[in-house]
């Protein structure tokens, strides 16, 4: 039995379990457990081959329970992560990112209709709406915001870019509620958003740098993607080669194995090697 067949068999088995055990708690436990298994994999190829089975599984479950916020959130996270990490085709990435945000938005609308209603309004109105979200729904707001980033990254349209201030407002609220969520990753997103332009063009890369450094601090240096993004988004922007090469060398030399971070860290090491390989070309002597 080859790898793809094995993963399909696992997906079929999980579907049978989910359908046999109708309790929502069983579905939640299955989703949580499989998510943990995926995040702790050190072989991205295995995840790339196997994740679509789980995507189809969640889509199937949502056919029967379209208003289950827990399932919507789980599906949003996996579709978004899969599109960002493993999909090179731009049109396919666009579809998956849109689907991820649609699921996250539906979950948000079920719990906080005022946030959805404020999406088309002013930034102040939207900020006021997300300010009412409590710590209990920090993860929901985080997934809602990050899948929105995924849409903007894949669409790159002016209308979507105009939504960036609202995405930032949502992520700022996440940081207020639980800045250590997902190993400090909300700070990584804010760092990336605030390192888009150099100071001469109105950017604030130093603010972005502080976000990246806070993510590294919160994860005790174990969130390797934070170091990669600090190198890619900040060090390259301000042409700081010593910082760039030092951080990337630390990533390459690190042990990627860390609960909840192993897959991300393994991918970070691949990206770090690629950035180091192009360092001499990017930074003129």
N, C-alpha and C positions, 0 to 999 in steps of 0.2 A: 504494500500500500504506500503510494508516494505521499509527499507532504501535503499537496493540495487536497488529495482525496481524504487524508486523515483529518484535515481541518474542516472539510465539508461534513465528515462524519460527526465531528465534535459539534458543529453547528446544528446538525439534525438532531443530535442527542439533547442538546440544550433546548431546542424547540419542543421536543417531546416532553421534557421535564416541565417547561413553562406551561404547556397546554394541560398537562396532567394535574399540576398543582395550581389551582386557580387562585390561590391566595396571593394578594398583591405583595405581601411580605416575602414570599418565596421568589417572586420575580425580582424584587428589589435586591434580595440577597444574591441571587444568581448574577445580576448585573454588576453589583459591587465586586463580587469575587472575580469575575472575568476581567473587569477593569484592572483589578490589582495584578492579576496574572499578566495582562498585556503590558502594564507599566513596568513590571519587574523583569521583562524579557531583555536579554543582552544580544539577541539576534534580530535586528530589524527586518530581515528578509522573511522570517517566520511570521512576524506580525503583519507585514504587508500582504502575505499570502492568506493569512487566516482571518484578518479583521473583516473583510467583506461578508463573511458568513454571519458574523455578529451584527453587521449593519442590516442585513436582510432579516435576521431574527427580530431585531427591534422594530423594523418597519412592519413586520407581520403582526407583532404584538400590538402595535399602535392602530392597526386596522380594527381590532376589536375594542381597544380602549383609547380612542383618539384624544380624550381629555384627561389622560393620566399624566400629571405634571412630572412625576418621577421618571416615567418612561420617556417623555419628551426631552427632559434634561439629559438623560443618559444617551439618547440617540443624538442629540445636538452635540454633545462633547465628543463622541466617537466620530461622527461624520466630519466635524471640524478638524479634529486632530489628524484623521486619516488624509483629508484633502491637503492639509498643510505639509505633512511629513512625507507622503508617499505618491502624490499625484503630480506628474510632470505636464500632462496635457492641460493646456490653459482652459479650454472649454469644459472639460470634465471637472477641473478644480473649481471653476465658477459655479457649476451646477451643484456640486457637493457643498460648497461654502454657503450657497443660497439655501439649500435644504437644511443645513445645520442651523443657520440663523432663524429660519422659519420655525423649526422645532423649539428653539430657545425662546423665540418671541411668543409662540403659543403658550408655553409654560408661564412666561411672564404675565401675559394677558389674563391667564386664569387666576393668578394670585395677586397681581397688581395692575388692574385695568387702567388706572390713572397714568401709569408710565407709558403704556401703549398709546393712550389718547394724547399724550404730550409729545409724542415723537415728531409730529408735523408742526408743532408750535414753536415758540421761542425757546432759546437756550435757558433762560431763567425759569420758564414754566417746567421744562424737562428736569432741570436741576432740582427744583422744588419737589417734583414727583419722586425722584430717586432718593431724595433725602428722607423720605418717609419709610423706606425699606429698612427693616431691622436686621440684626446680625443673623437671625435664623434663616434669612434668605440671601446671605452674602454670596453663597455659591451660585444661586440662581442668577443674581445680578452679574456676577463674574462671567458666567457662560454666555449670558445675553450680550454682554459687552464684547467679549473676545470673539464670538462668532460674527458679530457686526464688523469687527476689524477684518475678519476673514473675507467678508463680502467686499469691503472697501479695497482690500489688497488684490482681489481677483478681478473686480470690475474696473477699478481705476477711473471711474467717471467723475466729473465735476460735482454732480449731485451727491454722490457718495462721499467725496472728500469734504463737502460742506457739512457732513454729519460728524466729522471728527471731533469737534468741540463737545458734542453730546456723548460720544463714546468716552472721551476723557472725563467728563463729569461723572459718568457711570463708574468708571474705574477708580476715580478719586473717592467715590462713596464706598467702593469695595475696600480700599485701603483704610478708610476710616473705620470700617466695621471689623475687618480682619486682615491686616496687612501681611500676615504670615501664611495666608491661604495659598494652597498649591505651591508650597516651598518658596513663597515670596514672588511668585510669577506675576501677580498684578503690577508689581513695580517694574518688571521687565517690559510689559506692554506699555506702561507709561513712559519708560525710558526710551523705547523705540519711537513712540509717537512724538516725543519732545526732542528727538535727535534727527529730525527729518531735514532741517536746514541749518547752514552755518549762521553764526551771529550776524554777519554782514547782510544776510537776507531775512533777518527777523527771527531766526531760530534761537533756541535756548539749550544748546547741547550740555552746558554745565548742569542744568537742572536734570536733563536726561541722565547724565553720569551719576548723579546722586541717587536716582531711582535704581539704576543697575547695581550700584554699590550696596544699597540697602537690601536688595534681593540676595546678593551674595552673603551679606551679613546675617540675614534672617535664616538662610539655609546652612549657615556655618561653612560656606564655601562649597557645599555639595551640589548645588544647582549649577551644573557646568554650562548650561545654555545661557545663564546670566553673564558669565564671563565671555562667552562667544559673542553675545549681542553687544556687550560693552566694547569689545574689540571692533566688531563690524560697524556698529552704529555711531559710536563716539570716537574711538581712536583713529579710525580711518577718516572721519569727518574733519577732525582737527589736526590730522597728520602727525599723530604721536606714535611713531613706530616702536620705541622702547616699550611703551605700555601695551601696544598691540601684540608684539611678539612674546612678551613675558606672560601675558594672560593666556594666550593660545598655547604656549608651551606647558603651562600649568594644567590646562585642560587635557592635552595629549598625554601627559605623564600621570594623570590622576587615575585612581581605581573607579570605574564608572558604576560599580555596584552599590546601590543605595535604595532602600525600600521606597517605592513610588517614583524613583528618578532614573532607574537603570536604563530604560529604553531611551528616555530623553538624553541622558548623559552619553550613551553610546552614539546616538546621532550627532550630539554636540562634538564628540571627538572626531567624527568624520568631517564635519564642517570646519573644525579647527585646523586639521591637516590641510584642507583645501585653501583656507585663508593664508596659512603660513607659506604654502607653496607659491602663492602669488604676491607675497609681501614685498619682495625685492622689486617687482614690476610696478606695484602700486605706490611705493614710497621712493621718490627719486633721491639719489645720493646728493 
